[in-house]
């Protein structure tokens, strides 16, 4: 897959830094790729961790080493009253171009892609703002109602979080045939806000984890969604538990990963204790590096069936 940057993209990128932050997302700045993104993976949505957080669907991003998955995640919006319009890939004159997502008063066009969990291709039906508070439609999104009470149920909307059509791009061969509605065109002319710093950090961290790359996971990322940005501990433990349940991780492999996670968590506690409850940027980078290495090893060990069979045979017949 070869990345191609057009002169038009370079020109738009230069404009990006010359306009106010509230308007930047109206300009589509992205890379052009000759090969389309993989299908969207099927995954469960984690429960919303904090009232006021909004769901941002997972998507395929593109880097120097190809497509990689950016897990869906609950995030804090930049201000009250705005909604998230997901980014999307679209066919354009023989290339696949990524249109970045943005925050705005209304949800705009996102290629007709069915990201699920309220984003069925047009608009958003997972919740709405009411008197400065976000109300969640529990018929669509996963919310722990014992923690978050500002909810309602609207079952008249179409809910299809496991649609058979997992196409992740608009237009072109095999793509989704969609055109902006009148409402979406109107939304595109509103004042927008670009992704928050946490969203940018979330994508960057996803790009540093080899297990997220389609070339490694073949379109099925092990961590497809997170409750919060940088929530690595819980996800790693869940992956280990799933590996044990499926038999993909042997007892020795499981013990190895549990020890590694325990050591990482011990380091984090010690560093936080020494820094007033926080991690320094260097310490946070080190933790992410360690978790990325662990994540890659978990993936490798869950796919080494031949080695696992040899270990099982040795355990059953130790004296052979």
C-alpha positions in Angstrom: 0.0 0.0 0.0 1.5 3.3 -1.1 0.5 6.6 0.5 0.0 9.5 -1.8 -0.2 13.2 -0.8 -1.6 15.5 -3.4 -0.8 19.2 -3.8 -4.4 19.9 -2.9 -3.9 18.1 0.4 -0.7 20.0 1.1 -2.5 23.3 0.4 -5.3 22.4 2.7 -2.9 21.4 5.4 -1.2 24.8 5.2 -4.7 26.4 5.6 -5.4 24.3 8.7 -3.0 26.3 10.8 -4.4 29.7 9.5 -8.0 29.3 10.6 -9.6 29.4 14.1 -9.7 26.1 16.1 -13.5 26.2 16.0 -13.5 26.1 12.2 -10.6 23.8 11.4 -12.7 20.6 11.2 -14.6 22.1 8.2 -11.4 21.5 6.1 -10.8 17.9 5.2 -7.1 17.2 5.7 -6.0 13.6 5.2 -3.9 11.1 3.3 -4.8 9.3 0.1 -4.3 5.5 -0.1 -4.5 3.3 -3.1 -6.0 0.3 -1.2 -9.2 0.6 0.8 -9.5 0.0 4.5 -10.5 -3.4 5.9 -14.1 -4.1 7.0 -15.2 -2.9 10.4 -14.7 -5.5 13.2 -17.7 -6.6 15.3 -17.2 -5.7 19.0 -19.0 -5.0 22.2 -19.4 -1.5 23.5 -17.9 -1.0 27.0 -20.2 0.9 29.4 -20.0 4.6 29.7 -17.6 5.3 32.6 -18.6 8.9 33.5 -21.8 10.9 32.9 -21.2 13.4 30.1 -18.8 11.3 28.1 -19.8 10.6 24.5 -19.0 7.6 22.4 -16.6 7.9 19.5 -16.6 4.8 17.2 -13.5 2.9 16.3 -12.0 3.3 12.9 -9.2 2.3 10.6 -6.4 4.9 10.4 -3.4 4.8 8.1 0.3 5.1 8.9 3.7 4.3 7.3 3.1 0.5 7.9 -0.5 0.4 6.7 -3.9 0.4 8.2 -4.2 0.2 12.0 -7.3 0.1 14.2 -8.1 3.0 16.6 -10.4 1.5 19.3 -13.8 3.0 19.9 -13.7 4.9 23.2 -15.8 7.1 25.5 -14.4 10.7 25.7 -15.2 14.1 27.2 -16.5 16.5 24.5 -14.8 19.9 24.2 -17.9 21.7 25.5 -21.5 21.2 26.4 -24.0 20.9 23.5 -21.7 19.4 20.8 -21.9 16.0 19.1 -19.3 13.9 17.4 -19.3 13.3 13.6 -17.1 10.3 12.9 -14.3 10.4 10.3 -14.7 8.2 7.3 -12.8 6.9 4.2 -14.2 7.8 0.8 -13.3 6.8 -2.8 -12.1 9.7 -4.9 -10.7 9.4 -8.4 -9.0 6.1 -7.8 -7.8 6.8 -4.2 -9.2 6.4 -0.7 -9.2 9.7 1.2 -9.8 10.0 4.9 -12.2 12.8 6.0 -11.4 13.7 9.7 -14.1 13.6 12.3 -15.2 16.7 14.2 -17.4 18.1 17.0 -20.4 20.4 16.2 -23.9 21.3 17.2 -25.3 18.6 14.9 -23.9 15.4 13.3 -22.8 15.8 9.8 -22.1 13.4 6.9 -19.9 10.4 7.7 -20.1 8.5 4.5 -23.1 6.4 5.3 -20.8 4.0 7.3 -22.7 2.0 9.9 -20.4 2.3 12.9 -23.1 1.0 15.3 -24.0 2.2 18.8 -26.2 5.1 17.5 -24.2 5.8 14.3 -26.2 3.8 11.8 -25.0 5.7 8.8 -27.0 8.9 9.1 -27.1 11.1 12.3 -26.9 9.8 15.8 -29.6 8.2 17.9 -27.6 7.2 21.0 -28.5 10.3 23.1 -29.1 14.0 23.1 -28.4 17.1 25.1 -31.1 18.2 27.5 -30.7 21.5 29.6 -26.9 21.2 29.5 -26.7 17.5 30.4 -26.3 14.6 28.0 -29.1 12.0 28.2 -28.3 8.5 27.0 -30.7 6.3 25.0 -30.1 3.0 26.7 -31.9 1.2 23.8 -28.8 2.0 21.7 -25.7 2.6 24.0 -24.3 0.7 26.9 -24.8 2.7 30.1 -24.6 1.5 33.7 -27.9 3.0 35.0 -26.8 2.5 38.6 -24.0 5.0 38.0 -25.5 7.2 35.3 -29.2 8.3 35.8 -29.7 10.7 33.0 -31.1 8.2 30.6 -34.2 7.4 28.4 -35.4 4.6 26.2 -36.3 5.1 22.5 -36.8 1.8 20.8 -38.3 3.3 17.7 -34.9 4.0 16.2 -33.1 1.4 14.1 -30.5 -0.4 16.2 -28.0 -2.5 14.2 -24.7 -2.8 16.1 -23.9 -6.2 14.4 -25.0 -5.4 10.8 -23.8 -7.9 8.2 -22.5 -4.9 6.1 -19.3 -4.0 7.8 -18.0 -1.9 4.9 -15.8 0.9 6.2 -15.7 3.3 3.2 -18.0 5.3 1.0 -18.2 5.2 -2.8 -16.1 3.3 -5.3 -16.0 -0.4 -6.0 -17.8 -2.2 -3.1 -18.2 1.0 -1.2 -21.3 2.4 0.4 -23.5 4.5 -1.9 -24.4 7.5 0.2 -24.9 11.2 -0.4 -25.2 14.0 2.2 -28.8 14.8 3.3 -30.1 18.3 3.5 -29.6 18.3 7.3 -26.0 17.0 6.9 -25.2 19.7 4.4 -26.5 22.2 6.8 -24.4 20.7 9.6 -21.3 21.0 7.5 -21.6 24.8 7.4 -21.8 25.1 11.2 -18.9 26.1 13.5 -16.9 22.9 14.3 -14.2 21.8 16.7 -11.4 19.5 15.9 -10.7 16.3 17.9 -9.6 16.9 21.5 -6.1 16.4 22.7 -7.2 13.1 24.3 -8.6 11.9 21.0 -5.3 12.8 19.2 -3.3 11.0 21.9 -5.6 8.0 21.6 -4.9 7.7 17.9 -1.2 8.2 18.4 -1.1 5.4 21.0 -3.0 3.1 18.7 -0.4 3.7 16.0 2.4 2.5 18.4 0.8 -0.9 19.1 1.7 -3.5 16.4 -1.3 -5.6 17.5 -3.6 -2.9 16.1 -2.2 -3.2 12.5 -4.3 -5.0 10.0 -1.1 -6.7 8.8 -0.9 -8.3 12.2 -4.5 -8.9 13.3 -5.9 -9.5 9.8 -8.8 -7.2 10.4 -9.7 -8.5 13.9 -8.0 -6.3 16.5 -7.7 -7.8 20.0 -8.7 -4.5 21.6 -11.5 -3.0 19.5 -12.9 -0.7 22.2 -12.0 0.9 25.5 -14.0 2.6 28.3 -11.4 5.5 28.5 -8.4 6.7 26.6 -5.2 5.0 27.7 -7.2 2.3 29.6 -4.6 -0.4 29.1 -4.6 -2.3 32.4 -8.2 -3.5 32.1 -7.9 -4.3 28.4 -4.8 -6.4 28.9 -6.4 -8.3 31.7 -9.4 -9.0 29.6 -7.3 -10.3 26.7 -5.4 -12.6 29.1 -8.7 -13.9 30.5 -10.1 -14.5 27.0 -7.0 -16.3 26.0 -7.3 -18.6 29.0 -11.0 -19.2 28.3 -10.4 -20.0 24.7 -7.4 -22.2 25.4 -5.1 -20.0 23.3 -2.9 -19.2 26.3 -1.2 -22.0 28.2 -0.9 -21.9 32.0 2.8 -21.0 31.7 2.0 -18.2 29.2 -0.8 -16.9 31.5 1.5 -16.8 34.5 4.1 -15.0 32.5 1.7 -12.3 31.5 0.1 -12.0 34.9 3.6 -11.4 36.4 4.4 -8.8 33.7 1.2 -6.9 34.4 1.8 -7.1 38.1 5.3 -5.6 37.7 4.0 -2.8 35.4 1.2 -2.0 37.9 3.7 -2.0 40.8 5.9 0.5 38.9 3.0 2.7 38.2 1.9 2.8 41.9 5.5 3.6 43.0 5.9 6.3 40.4 2.6 7.9 41.3 3.5 7.7 45.0 6.7 9.6 44.3 5.1 12.2 42.2 2.0 13.2 44.1 -0.3 10.7 42.4 0.7 11.5 38.8 3.1 10.1 36.2 5.6 12.2 34.4 5.5 12.3 30.6 8.6 10.1 30.5 7.1 7.6 33.0 3.8 7.5 31.0 5.8 6.9 27.8 7.7 4.0 29.5 4.4 2.4 30.7 2.9 2.6 27.2 6.0 1.1 25.8 5.9 -1.8 28.2 2.1 -2.3 27.6 2.7 -2.3 23.9 5.3 -5.0 24.2 3.1 -7.1 26.4 0.2 -6.6 24.0 2.2 -7.8 21.0 3.4 -10.9 23.0 -0.1 -11.7 24.1 -1.1 -11.6 20.4 1.8 -13.8 19.4 1.2 -16.4 22.1 -2.5 -16.6 21.4 -1.6 -17.6 17.8 1.2 -20.1 18.4 -1.0 -23.2 18.4 1.8 -25.5 17.3 4.1 -24.4 20.2 1.1 -24.8 22.7 0.5 -28.3 21.5 4.1 -29.2 22.1 3.9 -27.8 25.6 0.6 -29.7 26.4 2.2 -32.9 25.1 5.3 -32.4 27.4 3.0 -31.8 30.4 1.0 -34.9 29.7 4.0 -37.1 29.1 6.9 -35.5 31.0 9.2 -38.6 30.9 9.1 -39.3 27.2 
